[in-house]
């Protein structure tokens, strides 16, 4: 049975020394939670470092530890202390982490660290390669293992590989400063599917691929030699039910069941009329914007002194890499700032900042989330930030306000929060005022939308969504076994054309007669193409039809002067040579139940979009989403719909929306009707995308059906590109 192999820097358990023995501790990070379902409910193997240097364990003590790991389907990668120092604390966290978070000034590259990074990636890759069986799927995670996908793909090109980056991917201008930038990009492109939290990161990655490696990028696909790598957005969620149900449980606690922390927090709120608790939770990391947040709170108290003794900032900073100089310096600066502000404003009965420098239990975190009125989560750069999502999940009464940095990946989904620029202290201070004075009804309205979204796109949904996309990628990788139009086949086609008494040529437009353009309005026919089509029409006993997804206005503008039949909007409208536009319609609505889940899936993955249900159609609106993300998603969703709805529905491009209408017509039915009425003894049909498959299967057996590009198809032949299509048509003319 094929298995899923998960590969991450660390296993979801950690081995640590306890006096003369060892203990296993489960980790509770987002990755461990997200992959739990994949690992436990499938035939799975997890490859990673067990959290301890192999040189810290005596040889005779390792065997029983290895057995315990194997029983839980864990495959440890053994690293010594020096490798951990140079690989994890060195290249990964002294160079890649700050660079990818835009802290270029403290990103330090070391040649020796890079060499260790390469060698450790080889160790991880070899550990995977040794355990791969035919049909297995590999999912690699995060910035520590950027080289692994290519290393594994080079050894096992048959294996389906996914890669997910859990931190931001920086803009081209930042990423280009890394000395071994080509190696990192090539390493990632060893995967078949690459995932990011937000479209910004996806776009930055594709930009670097185009500008550094000079690879061809078609929407969200990278042409990497003979392979096609899909790059997509999968915003990671949380275990929503875990946080929501625990918050419900805490809400119902009786007095004797409450923790000391909760009692202390409630006492503060009782002691201050209209008092507000502002929550700040982060790892102590320079990417989290802790210092700016404290300074903004200081500014708030200065600008709005009427809130002195009424508000309190409750700061929880979890220790992180405390032995690294930059982190130690940040800790010192944070301590000094907190002390200065408390000294400046404190009274006998009130301290403006409660400061905790430690990790807290899950139950204490729930109490912090629930008792706080406002969460202030303002990282200067963050891949996702699950804390913001956890706070929203615990607002079981619907109230509470989230102030969120627009630099956090979560801001793309939690757009109802008060979004701020974490570098603008004035704006942050004013955001606090807005949060404090926000009416409860508005709080509930904002939180309802966010909770609904988070409850749908959970961390399990995220993992399943990625794995489904990866499996789909594997299914379309099968080798295409149809002949290519070359000299011999070309001569046969030309001979059949010349011997025929009545001939019909069906031509798709985009991707067949003109190359695709990111801006469709620019993909217009040039004078040579128009002359070529005119020449085809002038051949004796020859009819030509352009069958396109374009609308009537576009086809009329460019081809109305030619003696051709025009088919618009994938067969929705037909204009016979010398005639008028005609269309057909029907009234069934049964299809809506099938199409709605598709629209909802894309809505989950595309922040800012929504579905509108009309009487006879469904509309997917994308006006409020990133315009570049929208252009890619529109192509993707049209492809999915076209492959599923076949001859029942029509997809219409509206103004910043995509509409599906019940129409018993498509390219296939339009072409079938045209071809059957003409008594043609020669038919040629050329197209490039999924919608053209309907044409190929609707034509008689003697027809020459040709797919542009080497893709899965029902056509009999394929031709390489648009240029070759024009050469073939020119040969027919000559």
C-alpha positions as CSV (number, residue, x, y, z in Angstrom):
1,X,0.0,0.0,0.0
2,X,1.4,3.4,-1.0
3,X,2.3,5.7,2.0
4,X,2.6,9.4,2.7
5,X,6.0,10.5,3.9
6,X,6.0,13.7,5.9
7,X,9.4,15.4,6.1
8,X,10.1,18.3,8.6
9,X,13.1,19.7,10.4
10,X,11.8,18.2,13.7
11,X,9.6,15.2,14.5
12,X,6.3,16.0,16.3
13,X,7.9,14.4,19.4
14,X,11.1,15.4,21.1
15,X,13.7,13.3,22.9
16,X,15.3,14.9,25.9
17,X,17.6,13.8,28.7
18,X,16.2,13.4,32.2
19,X,19.0,12.4,34.6
20,X,20.1,9.0,33.5
21,X,17.2,8.3,31.1
22,X,15.3,9.8,28.2
23,X,11.7,11.0,27.8
24,X,9.5,11.6,24.8
25,X,7.5,14.9,24.7
26,X,4.9,15.6,22.1
27,X,5.1,19.0,20.4
28,X,2.0,21.2,19.9
29,X,3.0,23.6,17.1
30,X,0.8,24.3,14.1
31,X,2.7,21.8,11.9
32,X,2.4,19.0,14.3
33,X,-1.3,19.7,14.7
34,X,-1.9,20.1,11.0
35,X,-0.2,16.9,10.0
36,X,-1.6,14.8,12.8
37,X,-4.6,13.6,10.7
38,X,-2.4,12.7,7.7
39,X,0.0,10.8,10.0
40,X,-2.4,8.9,12.2
41,X,-5.2,8.1,9.8
42,X,-3.2,7.1,6.7
43,X,-0.3,4.7,6.0
44,X,2.3,7.3,7.0
45,X,5.9,7.8,7.9
46,X,7.3,11.0,9.5
47,X,11.0,11.8,8.8
48,X,12.7,14.4,11.0
49,X,15.3,15.2,13.7
50,X,14.3,13.9,17.2
51,X,15.5,17.1,19.0
52,X,18.7,15.7,20.5
53,X,22.3,15.4,19.1
54,X,23.3,11.8,18.4
55,X,26.6,12.4,20.2
56,X,24.6,13.1,23.3
57,X,23.2,9.5,23.4
58,X,25.4,6.5,24.2
59,X,25.4,3.9,21.4
60,X,23.7,1.2,23.7
61,X,21.0,3.7,24.7
62,X,20.0,4.5,21.1
63,X,18.6,1.1,20.1
64,X,15.5,1.1,22.4
65,X,14.8,4.8,21.5
66,X,14.9,3.9,17.8
67,X,12.5,1.0,18.4
68,X,10.0,3.3,20.2
69,X,10.2,5.8,17.3
70,X,9.7,3.1,14.7
71,X,6.6,1.8,16.4
72,X,5.0,5.3,16.0
73,X,6.1,5.5,12.3
74,X,8.8,8.0,13.0
75,X,12.1,7.9,11.0
76,X,14.7,9.9,12.9
77,X,17.4,11.8,11.0
78,X,20.5,11.7,13.2
79,X,22.5,14.9,13.6
80,X,25.4,15.7,15.9
81,X,25.6,18.9,17.9
82,X,27.9,20.6,15.4
83,X,25.5,19.9,12.5
84,X,22.6,21.3,14.5
85,X,24.6,24.4,15.4
86,X,25.6,25.1,11.8
87,X,22.5,23.9,10.0
88,X,19.6,25.0,12.3
89,X,21.0,27.8,14.4
90,X,23.4,28.8,11.7
91,X,22.2,29.0,8.1
92,X,18.5,28.4,8.8
93,X,18.1,30.9,11.7
94,X,20.9,33.3,11.3
95,X,20.5,33.8,7.6
96,X,17.3,32.5,6.0
97,X,14.9,33.3,8.9
98,X,15.9,37.1,9.0
99,X,16.2,37.3,5.3
100,X,12.8,35.9,4.5
101,X,11.3,38.2,7.2
102,X,12.9,41.3,5.6
103,X,15.6,41.8,8.3
104,X,18.3,41.9,5.7
105,X,20.6,43.9,8.0
106,X,21.0,41.0,10.5
107,X,21.0,38.2,8.0
108,X,24.5,36.6,8.2
109,X,25.7,34.2,5.5
110,X,28.6,31.8,6.3
111,X,30.1,29.5,3.7
112,X,30.7,26.8,6.3
113,X,27.1,27.1,7.5
114,X,25.9,26.7,3.8
115,X,28.0,23.6,3.3
116,X,26.5,22.1,6.4
117,X,23.0,23.1,5.3
118,X,23.6,21.2,2.0
119,X,24.9,18.2,3.7
120,X,22.1,18.0,6.3
121,X,19.5,18.4,3.4
122,X,21.3,15.4,1.8
123,X,20.9,13.5,5.0
124,X,17.2,14.2,5.2
125,X,16.8,13.4,1.5
126,X,18.7,10.1,1.7
127,X,16.6,9.1,4.7
128,X,13.5,9.6,2.5
129,X,15.0,7.9,-0.6
130,X,15.9,4.8,1.5
131,X,12.3,4.4,2.5
132,X,10.4,5.3,-0.7
133,X,8.3,2.6,-2.4
134,X,6.5,3.0,-5.8
135,X,3.4,5.1,-5.5
136,X,4.5,6.9,-2.3
137,X,3.8,10.6,-1.8
138,X,6.3,12.9,-0.1
139,X,5.4,16.2,1.7
140,X,8.3,18.4,2.7
141,X,8.0,21.3,5.1
142,X,9.6,24.7,5.6
143,X,12.8,26.8,5.1
144,X,15.2,24.3,6.8
145,X,14.7,21.8,3.9
146,X,14.5,24.0,0.8
147,X,17.0,21.7,-1.1
148,X,15.3,18.4,-0.3
149,X,12.6,18.4,-3.1
150,X,15.2,18.4,-5.9
151,X,17.5,16.0,-4.2
152,X,14.7,13.5,-3.8
153,X,13.3,14.2,-7.3
154,X,16.7,13.6,-8.9
155,X,16.9,10.2,-7.3
156,X,13.3,9.2,-7.7
157,X,11.6,11.2,-10.6
158,X,8.6,8.9,-10.3
159,X,7.7,10.1,-6.8
160,X,5.1,12.8,-6.3
161,X,6.5,15.5,-4.0
162,X,4.8,18.4,-2.3
163,X,6.6,21.3,-0.5
164,X,5.1,23.9,1.9
165,X,6.8,27.0,3.2
166,X,5.5,28.1,6.6
167,X,7.2,31.5,6.6
168,X,7.0,34.5,4.2
169,X,8.7,34.2,0.8
170,X,10.4,37.6,0.4
171,X,10.1,39.9,-2.6
172,X,12.6,39.5,-5.5
173,X,14.6,42.5,-4.4
174,X,15.2,40.9,-1.0
175,X,15.6,37.3,-2.1
176,X,18.2,38.1,-4.8
177,X,20.7,39.2,-2.1
178,X,21.1,35.5,-0.9
179,X,24.5,34.2,-2.4
180,X,23.2,30.8,-3.3
181,X,19.7,31.9,-4.5
182,X,19.7,29.7,-7.6
183,X,20.2,26.6,-5.5
184,X,17.3,27.4,-3.2
185,X,14.9,28.0,-6.1
186,X,16.0,24.9,-8.0
187,X,15.7,22.9,-4.7
188,X,12.1,24.0,-4.2
189,X,11.2,23.3,-7.9
190,X,12.0,19.7,-7.3
191,X,8.5,19.5,-5.9
192,X,5.4,18.9,-8.1
193,X,3.3,21.2,-5.9
194,X,4.6,24.2,-3.9
195,X,2.3,25.8,-1.3
196,X,2.4,29.1,0.5
197,X,0.1,30.8,3.1
198,X,-0.8,33.8,1.0
199,X,-0.8,34.9,-2.6
200,X,1.8,37.6,-1.9
201,X,4.3,34.9,-1.1
202,X,3.3,32.8,-4.1
203,X,3.7,35.9,-6.3
204,X,7.2,36.7,-4.8
205,X,8.3,33.2,-5.4
206,X,7.1,33.1,-9.1
207,X,8.7,36.5,-9.6
208,X,12.1,35.2,-8.4
209,X,11.7,32.1,-10.5
210,X,11.1,34.2,-13.6
211,X,13.8,36.8,-13.0
212,X,16.6,34.6,-11.5
213,X,16.1,31.3,-13.1
214,X,14.5,32.6,-16.3
215,X,11.9,29.8,-16.2
216,X,8.7,30.1,-18.1
217,X,5.8,30.8,-15.8
218,X,2.2,30.3,-17.0
219,X,-0.2,31.7,-14.4
220,X,0.6,29.6,-11.3
221,X,2.6,26.9,-13.2
222,X,6.4,26.8,-13.7
223,X,7.7,25.0,-16.8
224,X,10.7,23.2,-15.3
225,X,12.2,21.2,-18.2
226,X,9.8,18.4,-19.1
227,X,8.0,18.9,-15.8
228,X,5.3,21.3,-14.7
229,X,5.4,22.6,-11.1
230,X,2.1,24.0,-9.7
231,X,2.5,26.8,-7.2
232,X,-0.6,27.7,-5.1
233,X,-2.0,29.3,-1.9
234,X,-3.2,27.2,1.1
235,X,-3.8,29.5,4.1
236,X,-3.2,27.3,7.2
237,X,-6.0,27.2,9.8
238,X,-6.2,26.1,13.4
239,X,-8.0,23.3,15.3
240,X,-11.0,25.6,15.6
241,X,-13.2,23.1,17.6
242,X,-10.4,22.6,20.2
243,X,-10.2,26.3,21.0
244,X,-14.0,27.0,20.7
245,X,-15.1,24.0,22.8
246,X,-12.4,24.7,25.5
247,X,-13.6,28.3,25.7
248,X,-17.2,27.2,26.1
249,X,-16.0,24.9,28.9
250,X,-14.2,27.7,30.7
251,X,-17.2,30.0,30.3
252,X,-19.3,27.6,32.3
253,X,-16.7,27.2,35.1
254,X,-17.8,27.7,38.7
255,X,-15.8,29.9,41.0
256,X,-13.8,27.0,42.7
257,X,-12.9,25.7,39.2
258,X,-11.3,28.9,38.0
259,X,-7.5,29.2,37.8
260,X,-5.6,31.7,39.9
261,X,-4.7,33.6,36.7
262,X,-8.4,33.8,35.7
263,X,-9.4,35.1,39.1
264,X,-6.6,37.8,39.0
265,X,-7.8,38.9,35.5
266,X,-11.4,39.1,36.5
267,X,-10.4,41.1,39.7
268,X,-8.7,43.7,37.5
269,X,-11.8,44.1,35.3
270,X,-14.1,44.5,38.4
271,X,-11.8,47.0,39.9
272,X,-11.8,49.4,36.9
273,X,-15.0,50.9,35.6
274,X,-15.1,50.3,31.9
275,X,-11.7,48.7,32.3
276,X,-10.2,47.0,29.3
277,X,-7.6,44.3,29.0
278,X,-5.4,44.4,25.9
279,X,-3.7,41.1,25.2
280,X,-0.3,40.7,23.5
281,X,1.0,37.1,22.9
282,X,4.2,36.3,20.9
283,X,7.4,34.4,20.9
284,X,10.1,36.8,21.8
285,X,11.3,37.3,18.2
286,X,12.3,40.5,16.3
287,X,9.8,39.7,13.6
288,X,6.9,40.0,16.1
289,X,7.0,43.8,16.5
290,X,6.9,43.6,20.3
291,X,9.0,46.8,20.8
292,X,6.8,48.9,18.4
293,X,3.7,47.6,20.2
294,X,4.9,48.7,23.6
295,X,5.9,52.1,22.2
296,X,2.4,52.5,20.6
297,X,0.8,51.7,23.9
298,X,3.0,54.3,25.6
299,X,1.8,56.8,22.9
300,X,-1.8,55.8,23.4
301,X,-1.6,56.6,27.2
302,X,0.0,60.0,26.3
303,X,-2.6,60.9,23.6
304,X,-5.6,59.7,25.6
305,X,-4.8,60.2,29.3
306,X,-8.5,59.7,30.2
307,X,-7.8,55.9,29.9
308,X,-5.1,55.9,32.6
309,X,-6.0,53.4,35.2
310,X,-8.7,52.0,32.9
311,X,-6.7,49.9,30.5
312,X,-3.9,47.4,30.9
313,X,-1.6,45.8,28.4
314,X,-1.2,42.1,29.3
315,X,2.0,40.9,27.6
316,X,3.0,37.2,27.3
317,X,6.3,36.7,25.5
318,X,7.4,33.1,25.2
319,X,11.2,32.6,25.4
320,X,12.8,31.9,22.0
321,X,16.5,31.2,21.1
322,X,17.6,33.2,24.2
323,X,21.3,32.3,23.6
324,X,21.3,34.1,20.2
325,X,22.7,37.6,20.6
326,X,19.9,39.3,18.6
327,X,17.3,37.7,20.8
328,X,19.1,38.5,24.0
329,X,19.4,42.1,22.9
330,X,15.6,42.2,22.2
331,X,14.8,40.7,25.6
332,X,16.9,43.4,27.3
333,X,15.2,46.2,25.3
334,X,11.8,44.8,26.0
335,X,12.5,44.6,29.8
336,X,13.7,48.1,29.8
337,X,10.7,49.5,27.9
338,X,8.2,47.8,30.1
339,X,10.0,49.0,33.2
340,X,10.2,52.6,32.0
341,X,6.5,52.7,31.0
342,X,5.4,51.2,34.3
343,X,7.5,53.6,36.2
344,X,6.1,56.5,34.1
345,X,2.4,55.8,34.6
346,X,1.9,53.4,37.5
347,X,-0.2,54.3,40.5
348,X,-0.7,52.6,43.8
349,X,-3.6,50.6,42.5
350,X,-2.7,50.3,38.8
351,X,0.2,49.1,36.6
352,X,-0.2,49.7,32.9
353,X,1.7,46.6,31.7
354,X,1.5,43.1,33.1
355,X,4.5,41.3,31.7
356,X,5.0,37.5,31.6
357,X,8.2,36.1,30.1
358,X,7.4,32.4,30.0
359,X,5.3,29.7,28.3
360,X,1.8,29.1,29.6
361,X,-0.4,26.0,29.7
362,X,-3.2,25.6,27.2
363,X,-5.8,26.3,29.9
364,X,-4.1,29.5,30.9
365,X,-3.9,30.6,27.3
366,X,-7.7,30.1,27.0
367,X,-8.2,32.2,30.1
368,X,-6.0,35.0,28.6
369,X,-7.9,34.9,25.3
370,X,-11.4,34.9,26.9
371,X,-10.8,37.5,29.6
372,X,-9.1,40.0,27.3
373,X,-11.3,42.5,25.6
374,X,-8.8,43.3,22.8
375,X,-6.0,41.3,21.2
376,X,-3.2,43.3,19.7
377,X,-1.2,41.1,17.3
378,X,1.1,43.3,15.4
379,X,4.1,41.5,13.9
380,X,6.3,43.4,11.4
381,X,6.4,40.3,9.3
382,X,4.7,36.9,9.8
383,X,4.0,33.9,7.6
384,X,0.6,33.4,9.0
385,X,0.1,34.0,12.8
386,X,-2.2,31.5,14.3
387,X,-2.5,33.4,17.6
388,X,-4.9,35.9,15.9
389,X,-7.0,33.0,14.7
390,X,-7.0,31.3,18.2
391,X,-8.2,34.6,19.8
392,X,-11.2,34.8,17.4
393,X,-12.0,31.1,18.0
394,X,-12.3,31.7,21.8
395,X,-14.8,34.6,21.5
396,X,-17.7,32.4,22.3
397,X,-19.9,35.3,23.3
398,X,-19.2,37.0,20.0
399,X,-17.6,40.2,21.5
400,X,-14.0,41.2,21.5
401,X,-11.8,43.2,19.1
402,X,-8.8,42.0,17.1
403,X,-6.1,44.5,16.1
404,X,-4.0,42.8,13.5
405,X,-0.9,43.8,11.5
406,X,-1.4,43.9,7.8
407,X,2.0,42.3,7.5
408,X,0.7,39.0,9.0
409,X,-0.5,36.4,6.6
410,X,-3.6,36.0,8.6
411,X,-4.7,39.5,7.7
412,X,-5.7,38.2,4.2
413,X,-8.4,36.1,5.9
414,X,-9.2,38.2,9.0
415,X,-10.0,41.3,7.0
416,X,-12.8,42.3,9.4
417,X,-10.2,42.9,12.1
418,X,-8.8,46.4,12.7
419,X,-5.8,46.2,10.3
420,X,-2.8,48.4,11.0
421,X,0.7,49.2,9.7
422,X,3.0,47.9,12.5
423,X,5.5,50.6,11.7
424,X,3.0,53.4,12.3
425,X,2.8,54.0,16.1
426,X,0.2,56.8,15.8
427,X,-2.1,54.5,13.8
428,X,-1.6,51.8,16.3
429,X,-2.5,54.1,19.2
430,X,-5.6,55.3,17.4
431,X,-6.5,51.7,16.6
432,X,-6.5,51.0,20.3
433,X,-9.0,53.9,20.8
434,X,-11.2,52.5,18.1
435,X,-11.1,49.1,19.6
436,X,-11.9,50.4,23.1
437,X,-14.9,52.4,21.9
438,X,-16.3,49.9,19.4
439,X,-19.9,49.1,20.0
440,X,-20.6,45.5,21.0
441,X,-22.9,44.9,18.0
442,X,-20.1,45.9,15.7
443,X,-17.7,43.6,17.5
444,X,-20.1,40.7,17.1
445,X,-20.7,41.4,13.4
446,X,-17.0,41.5,12.7
447,X,-16.2,38.4,14.7
448,X,-19.1,36.4,13.2
449,X,-17.6,36.6,9.7
450,X,-14.2,35.6,10.9
451,X,-15.4,32.7,13.0
452,X,-17.5,31.3,10.2
453,X,-14.4,31.4,7.9
454,X,-12.1,29.9,10.5
455,X,-14.5,27.1,11.4
456,X,-14.6,26.0,7.8
457,X,-11.0,26.3,6.8
458,X,-9.4,24.4,9.8
459,X,-5.9,23.0,10.0
460,X,-7.3,19.6,9.0
461,X,-9.0,21.1,6.0
462,X,-5.7,22.8,5.1
463,X,-3.8,19.5,5.2
464,X,-6.5,17.6,3.3
465,X,-6.7,20.4,0.7
466,X,-3.0,20.3,0.0
467,X,-2.9,16.5,-0.2
468,X,-5.9,16.5,-2.5
469,X,-4.2,19.0,-4.8
470,X,-1.0,16.9,-4.7
471,X,-2.8,13.7,-5.6
472,X,-4.6,15.5,-8.4
473,X,-1.2,16.7,-9.7
474,X,0.0,13.1,-9.7
475,X,-3.0,11.9,-11.8
476,X,-2.3,14.3,-14.6
477,X,1.4,13.5,-14.8
478,X,0.8,10.4,-16.8
479,X,2.7,10.3,-20.0
480,X,0.7,11.4,-23.1
481,X,0.8,8.6,-25.6
482,X,-0.5,10.3,-28.8
483,X,1.5,11.1,-31.9
484,X,2.9,14.5,-32.7
485,X,2.1,16.3,-35.9
486,X,5.4,16.0,-37.8
487,X,6.4,15.6,-41.4
488,X,4.8,12.2,-42.2
489,X,1.5,12.9,-40.4
490,X,1.5,16.4,-41.8
491,X,1.7,15.1,-45.4
492,X,-1.1,12.6,-44.7
493,X,-3.3,15.5,-43.4
494,X,-2.5,17.6,-46.5
495,X,-3.2,14.8,-48.9
496,X,-6.6,14.1,-47.2
497,X,-7.4,17.8,-47.4
498,X,-6.5,18.0,-51.1
499,X,-8.5,14.9,-52.0
500,X,-11.7,15.9,-50.1
501,X,-14.7,17.4,-51.8
502,X,-15.9,19.5,-48.9
503,X,-13.8,20.7,-46.0
504,X,-14.3,22.1,-42.5
505,X,-11.7,23.7,-40.3
506,X,-12.5,24.4,-36.6
507,X,-10.0,26.7,-34.8
508,X,-9.9,27.6,-31.1
509,X,-8.6,31.2,-30.5
510,X,-6.6,31.7,-27.3
511,X,-3.7,29.2,-27.0
512,X,-4.3,28.0,-30.6
513,X,-4.2,31.0,-32.9
514,X,-2.6,33.4,-30.4
515,X,-0.4,32.9,-27.4
516,X,-1.9,33.4,-24.0
517,X,-1.4,36.8,-22.4
518,X,-1.7,37.8,-18.7
519,X,-3.9,40.6,-20.1
520,X,-6.4,39.0,-22.5
521,X,-7.2,42.3,-24.1
522,X,-3.6,42.3,-25.5
523,X,-4.0,38.9,-27.1
524,X,-5.3,40.2,-30.4
525,X,-4.8,38.8,-33.9
526,X,-2.1,40.5,-36.0
527,X,-2.3,41.3,-39.7
528,X,-0.5,38.1,-40.7
529,X,-3.0,35.9,-38.8
530,X,-6.0,37.7,-40.3
531,X,-4.5,37.3,-43.8
532,X,-3.9,33.6,-43.1
533,X,-7.5,33.0,-42.0
534,X,-8.8,34.9,-45.0
535,X,-6.6,32.8,-47.3
536,X,-8.0,29.6,-45.7
537,X,-11.6,30.9,-46.3
538,X,-10.7,31.6,-50.0
539,X,-9.7,27.9,-50.6
540,X,-12.3,26.1,-52.8
541,X,-15.0,24.2,-50.9
542,X,-13.5,25.1,-47.6
543,X,-15.4,26.5,-44.5
544,X,-13.7,27.9,-41.4
545,X,-15.1,28.4,-37.9
546,X,-13.4,30.2,-35.0
547,X,-14.7,28.6,-31.8
548,X,-13.7,30.6,-28.8
549,X,-14.4,31.5,-25.2
550,X,-14.3,35.1,-26.1
551,X,-17.5,37.2,-26.2
552,X,-19.4,38.3,-29.3
553,X,-18.1,41.8,-29.3
554,X,-14.4,40.7,-29.4
555,X,-15.0,38.2,-32.2
556,X,-17.1,40.7,-34.2
557,X,-14.4,43.4,-33.8
558,X,-11.6,41.2,-35.3
559,X,-13.3,38.7,-37.5
560,X,-16.7,40.0,-38.7
561,X,-15.1,41.2,-42.0
562,X,-14.0,37.6,-42.8
563,X,-16.2,34.9,-44.3
564,X,-16.0,32.7,-41.2
565,X,-18.5,31.2,-38.8
566,X,-18.0,32.5,-35.3
567,X,-18.8,30.6,-32.0
568,X,-18.6,32.8,-28.9
569,X,-18.5,32.0,-25.1
570,X,-17.7,28.3,-25.5
571,X,-20.7,27.6,-27.7
572,X,-23.2,29.8,-26.1
573,X,-23.6,32.0,-29.2
574,X,-23.2,31.1,-32.9
575,X,-23.0,33.4,-35.8
576,X,-23.1,31.7,-39.2
577,X,-21.1,33.0,-42.1
578,X,-23.0,36.1,-43.2
579,X,-25.7,35.6,-40.5
580,X,-26.6,37.0,-37.1
581,X,-25.8,35.8,-33.6
582,X,-28.1,33.1,-32.2
583,X,-28.3,31.5,-28.8
584,X,-30.3,28.8,-26.9
585,X,-31.4,28.4,-23.3
586,X,-33.1,26.0,-20.8
587,X,-34.5,26.3,-17.3
588,X,-33.2,23.4,-15.1
589,X,-31.5,24.4,-11.8
590,X,-30.4,21.0,-10.6
591,X,-26.8,21.7,-11.4
592,X,-26.5,24.4,-8.7
593,X,-26.1,21.8,-5.9
594,X,-23.0,20.4,-7.8
595,X,-21.4,23.8,-8.7
596,X,-21.9,25.5,-5.3
597,X,-19.3,23.3,-3.4
598,X,-16.7,24.1,-6.1
599,X,-17.3,27.9,-5.7
600,X,-17.2,27.5,-1.9
601,X,-13.8,25.7,-2.1
602,X,-12.3,28.5,-4.1
603,X,-13.9,31.1,-1.8
604,X,-12.1,29.4,1.2
605,X,-8.8,29.7,-0.5
606,X,-9.2,33.2,-2.0
607,X,-9.7,35.8,0.7
608,X,-12.1,38.6,-0.3
609,X,-14.3,36.6,-2.6
610,X,-17.9,35.5,-2.2
611,X,-20.7,33.6,-3.9
612,X,-24.0,35.1,-5.1
613,X,-26.9,32.8,-5.9
614,X,-29.2,34.2,-8.6
615,X,-32.4,32.7,-10.0
616,X,-30.8,30.9,-12.9
617,X,-27.1,31.3,-12.2
618,X,-24.3,31.3,-9.6
619,X,-21.8,34.1,-9.5
620,X,-18.3,34.1,-8.0
621,X,-17.3,37.7,-7.2
622,X,-13.7,38.6,-6.9
623,X,-13.7,42.4,-7.0
624,X,-12.4,42.7,-3.4
625,X,-9.5,40.2,-3.7
626,X,-6.0,40.8,-5.0
627,X,-6.3,41.4,-8.7
628,X,-3.3,39.2,-9.5
629,X,-4.6,36.4,-7.4
630,X,-8.0,36.8,-9.1
631,X,-6.6,36.4,-12.6
632,X,-4.9,33.1,-11.6
633,X,-7.9,31.8,-9.7
634,X,-10.3,32.6,-12.6
635,X,-8.3,30.4,-15.0
636,X,-8.1,27.6,-12.4
637,X,-11.8,27.7,-11.5
638,X,-12.9,27.8,-15.1
639,X,-10.7,24.8,-15.8
640,X,-12.2,22.8,-12.9
641,X,-15.7,23.7,-13.8
642,X,-15.2,23.0,-17.5
643,X,-13.9,19.6,-16.8
644,X,-16.9,18.7,-14.5
645,X,-19.9,20.3,-16.0
646,X,-19.3,19.2,-19.7
647,X,-22.2,20.0,-21.9
648,X,-24.7,21.4,-19.4
649,X,-23.5,24.8,-18.4
650,X,-21.7,27.9,-19.7
651,X,-19.1,29.9,-17.8
652,X,-19.4,33.6,-18.5
653,X,-16.7,36.3,-17.7
654,X,-18.5,39.2,-16.1
655,X,-17.1,42.5,-14.6
656,X,-14.9,41.2,-11.8
657,X,-17.0,38.1,-11.5
658,X,-17.4,34.6,-13.0
659,X,-21.0,33.4,-13.7
660,X,-22.2,29.9,-14.4
661,X,-25.5,29.8,-16.3
662,X,-27.6,26.8,-17.2
663,X,-27.1,26.3,-21.0
664,X,-27.5,23.0,-22.8
665,X,-24.7,24.0,-25.2
666,X,-20.9,24.1,-25.3
667,X,-18.2,24.0,-27.9
668,X,-18.9,20.4,-28.6
669,X,-22.6,20.7,-29.3
670,X,-22.0,23.9,-31.4
671,X,-19.3,22.2,-33.5
672,X,-21.4,19.0,-33.9
673,X,-24.3,20.9,-35.3
674,X,-22.2,22.9,-37.7
675,X,-20.3,19.9,-38.9
676,X,-23.3,17.6,-39.3
677,X,-25.2,20.1,-41.4
678,X,-22.4,20.5,-43.9
679,X,-21.8,17.0,-45.2
680,X,-18.0,17.5,-44.9
681,X,-15.7,14.6,-45.9
682,X,-12.7,16.4,-44.3
683,X,-12.8,18.0,-40.8
684,X,-9.8,19.5,-39.0
685,X,-10.2,20.7,-35.4
686,X,-7.4,22.4,-33.3
687,X,-7.7,23.5,-29.7
688,X,-5.6,23.7,-26.6
689,X,-7.6,23.6,-23.4
690,X,-10.2,21.6,-21.5
691,X,-13.2,23.3,-23.2
692,X,-11.9,22.1,-26.5
693,X,-12.1,18.5,-25.5
694,X,-15.9,18.7,-26.1
695,X,-15.1,19.5,-29.7
696,X,-12.7,16.6,-30.1
697,X,-15.2,14.0,-28.8
698,X,-18.2,15.4,-30.8
699,X,-16.6,15.1,-34.2
700,X,-16.7,12.0,-36.5
701,X,-14.0,9.3,-36.5
702,X,-12.4,10.6,-39.7
703,X,-11.8,14.1,-38.3
704,X,-8.3,15.2,-37.6
705,X,-8.4,16.5,-34.0
706,X,-5.2,18.2,-32.7
707,X,-4.3,19.4,-29.2
708,X,-1.9,22.3,-28.9
709,X,0.7,21.3,-26.3
710,X,1.5,17.9,-24.7
711,X,-1.4,17.5,-22.3
712,X,-4.0,14.8,-21.5
713,X,-6.6,14.9,-24.3
714,X,-9.2,13.1,-26.4
715,X,-7.6,14.4,-29.6
716,X,-5.8,12.0,-31.9
717,X,-2.7,14.1,-32.3
718,X,-0.8,17.0,-30.6
719,X,1.2,19.9,-32.0
720,X,3.8,21.8,-30.0
721,X,2.7,25.4,-29.9
722,X,0.9,28.3,-31.6
723,X,3.8,28.9,-34.0
724,X,3.5,25.3,-35.3
725,X,-0.3,25.7,-35.7
726,X,0.2,28.7,-38.0
727,X,2.8,26.8,-40.0
728,X,0.4,23.9,-40.5
729,X,-2.4,26.3,-41.6
730,X,0.1,28.0,-44.0
731,X,0.9,24.6,-45.5
732,X,-2.8,24.0,-46.1
733,X,-3.0,27.4,-47.9
734,X,0.0,26.8,-50.0
